[in-house]
Amino acid sequence: MNATNMVGAKPVPSSETDVRELYLESLQLVERLHRRLLDVVKDEFDRAGRSDINAVQALLLFNIGDSVLTAGELRSRGYYLGSNVSYNLKKLVELGFVDHKKSRTDRRSVRISLTDTGKEVANTVAELYNRHILSIETVGGIGAEEFQAMNRAMQRLDRFWNDTILYRL
């Protein structure tokens, strides 16, 4: 999308136009990559003949791992990005992937951990990631330096968006 094609937009200097186009492209890539990751995880479970869990839930189980957490901690640690964490946790408890217990110190708080079945799902995701790690450089052409640069940029973007919310920029 060209900056001058936007309705009501004023022409901008080329460096700002370059940043605008690159920023918008990055936003599209972030969204696309997240959807693609979900597709990759779904495909992994489809090939294994597992239809009892969806990709979002599988990633949630992977992120919980061996931890014992509250729902709030899942969000604050970035393990779950959706708004319906309670729904997915309830579903995972019903399906036997997650165990939940009331906190001893705060009765309103529920502590969650993976059951053995939940750990199997988390291990499936870990094995998928390990296969990717073994081939990403040779097949995908992405090495350690590129990942370091990409991760630094994404961390700065995350910080910028966080500051935008906190300070209403």
C-alpha positions as CSV (number, residue, x, y, z in Angstrom):
1,M,0.0,0.0,0.0
2,N,1.4,3.4,-1.0
3,A,1.0,6.2,1.5
4,T,-0.3,8.6,-1.2
5,N,-3.1,6.1,-2.0
6,M,-4.7,6.4,1.4
7,V,-7.9,8.3,1.5
8,G,-7.4,11.7,3.1
9,A,-3.6,11.1,3.6
10,K,-1.1,13.8,2.7
11,P,1.9,12.9,0.7
12,V,4.8,12.2,3.0
13,P,8.6,12.4,2.6
14,S,10.0,9.2,1.1
15,S,11.8,8.0,4.3
16,E,8.5,8.2,6.2
17,T,6.8,6.5,3.2
18,D,9.4,3.7,3.4
19,V,8.9,3.3,7.1
20,R,5.1,3.3,6.6
21,E,5.2,0.6,3.9
22,L,7.7,-1.5,5.9
23,Y,5.7,-1.2,9.1
24,L,2.5,-2.2,7.4
25,E,4.2,-5.1,5.7
26,S,5.6,-6.2,9.1
27,L,2.2,-6.1,10.6
28,Q,0.8,-8.3,7.9
29,L,3.7,-10.7,8.3
30,V,3.3,-10.9,12.1
31,E,-0.4,-11.8,11.6
32,R,0.3,-14.3,8.8
33,L,3.1,-16.0,10.7
34,H,0.9,-16.5,13.7
35,R,-1.8,-18.0,11.6
36,R,0.8,-20.2,9.8
37,L,2.2,-21.4,13.1
38,L,-1.3,-22.5,14.1
39,D,-1.7,-24.3,10.7
40,V,1.7,-26.1,11.2
41,V,0.7,-27.2,14.7
42,K,-2.8,-28.3,13.5
43,D,-1.2,-30.3,10.7
44,E,1.1,-32.0,13.1
45,F,-1.8,-33.2,15.2
46,D,-3.9,-34.1,12.1
47,R,-1.1,-36.3,10.9
48,A,-1.0,-38.0,14.3
49,G,-4.8,-38.6,14.1
50,R,-5.5,-36.3,17.0
51,S,-8.6,-34.2,16.7
52,D,-9.2,-33.8,20.5
53,I,-7.2,-30.6,20.7
54,N,-6.8,-27.5,18.6
55,A,-3.6,-25.6,17.8
56,V,-4.2,-22.8,20.2
57,Q,-4.8,-25.2,23.0
58,A,-1.7,-27.3,22.1
59,L,0.5,-24.1,22.1
60,L,-1.0,-23.2,25.5
61,L,-0.1,-26.6,26.9
62,F,3.4,-26.3,25.5
63,N,3.9,-22.9,27.1
64,I,2.6,-24.1,30.5
65,G,5.1,-27.0,30.4
66,D,6.1,-28.1,33.9
67,S,5.0,-24.8,35.5
68,V,2.1,-24.4,38.0
69,L,0.4,-21.1,37.1
70,T,-2.8,-19.0,37.4
71,A,-4.7,-17.9,34.4
72,G,-3.5,-14.3,35.0
73,E,0.1,-15.5,35.0
74,L,-0.5,-17.2,31.6
75,R,-1.5,-13.8,30.1
76,S,1.2,-11.7,32.0
77,R,4.0,-14.0,30.9
78,G,2.8,-13.9,27.3
79,Y,1.9,-17.6,27.2
80,Y,-1.6,-16.9,26.0
81,L,-2.5,-14.0,23.9
82,G,-6.2,-14.5,23.4
83,S,-9.1,-12.9,25.3
84,N,-10.8,-16.2,26.1
85,V,-8.2,-17.9,28.3
86,S,-10.9,-19.0,30.8
87,Y,-12.8,-20.8,28.0
88,N,-9.8,-22.7,26.8
89,L,-8.6,-23.6,30.3
90,K,-12.1,-24.9,31.2
91,K,-12.1,-26.9,28.0
92,L,-8.6,-28.3,28.7
93,V,-9.7,-29.3,32.2
94,E,-12.8,-31.0,30.8
95,L,-10.6,-32.9,28.2
96,G,-8.2,-34.0,30.9
97,F,-5.2,-32.0,29.7
98,V,-5.0,-29.6,32.6
99,D,-5.4,-30.1,36.3
100,H,-6.6,-27.2,38.5
101,K,-6.6,-26.7,42.2
102,K,-7.6,-23.8,44.4
103,S,-4.6,-21.9,45.7
104,R,-3.9,-22.5,49.4
105,T,-3.0,-18.8,50.0
106,D,-5.8,-17.2,47.9
107,R,-9.0,-19.2,47.6
108,R,-10.2,-17.1,44.6
109,S,-7.1,-18.1,42.6
110,V,-6.9,-21.4,40.8
111,R,-3.5,-23.0,40.1
112,I,-3.2,-25.0,36.9
113,S,-0.7,-27.6,35.8
114,L,-0.5,-30.2,33.0
115,T,-1.8,-33.8,33.5
116,D,0.2,-36.6,31.9
117,T,-2.0,-36.3,28.8
118,G,-1.4,-32.6,28.7
119,K,2.4,-33.3,28.9
120,E,2.1,-35.6,25.9
121,V,0.6,-32.8,23.9
122,A,3.3,-30.4,25.0
123,N,5.9,-32.9,24.1
124,T,4.4,-33.3,20.6
125,V,4.8,-29.5,20.1
126,A,8.4,-29.7,21.5
127,E,9.3,-32.5,19.1
128,L,7.9,-30.4,16.2
129,Y,9.9,-27.4,17.2
130,N,13.0,-29.6,17.6
131,R,12.6,-30.9,14.0
132,H,12.3,-27.3,12.9
133,I,15.5,-26.3,14.7
134,L,17.4,-29.1,13.0
135,S,16.4,-27.9,9.5
136,I,15.6,-24.2,9.7
137,E,19.1,-23.1,8.8
138,T,19.6,-25.5,5.9
139,V,16.1,-25.6,4.5
140,G,14.7,-22.3,5.6
141,G,18.0,-20.3,5.2
142,I,17.6,-18.6,8.5
143,G,20.7,-18.7,10.8
144,A,21.5,-17.6,14.4
145,E,22.5,-14.0,13.4
146,E,19.2,-13.5,11.5
147,F,17.2,-14.8,14.4
148,Q,19.1,-12.5,16.8
149,A,18.3,-9.5,14.7
150,M,14.7,-10.5,14.1
151,N,14.2,-11.2,17.9
152,R,15.7,-7.8,18.8
153,A,13.4,-6.0,16.4
154,M,10.3,-7.9,17.6
155,Q,11.2,-7.2,21.2
156,R,11.6,-3.5,20.4
157,L,8.2,-3.5,18.6
158,D,6.6,-5.3,21.5
159,R,8.1,-2.6,23.9
160,F,6.8,0.2,21.6
161,W,3.3,-1.3,21.5
162,N,3.3,-1.8,25.2
163,D,4.5,1.8,25.7
164,T,1.8,3.0,23.3
165,I,-0.8,1.4,25.6
166,L,0.7,2.5,28.8
167,Y,1.5,6.1,27.9
168,R,-1.3,6.5,25.3
169,L,1.1,7.5,22.6
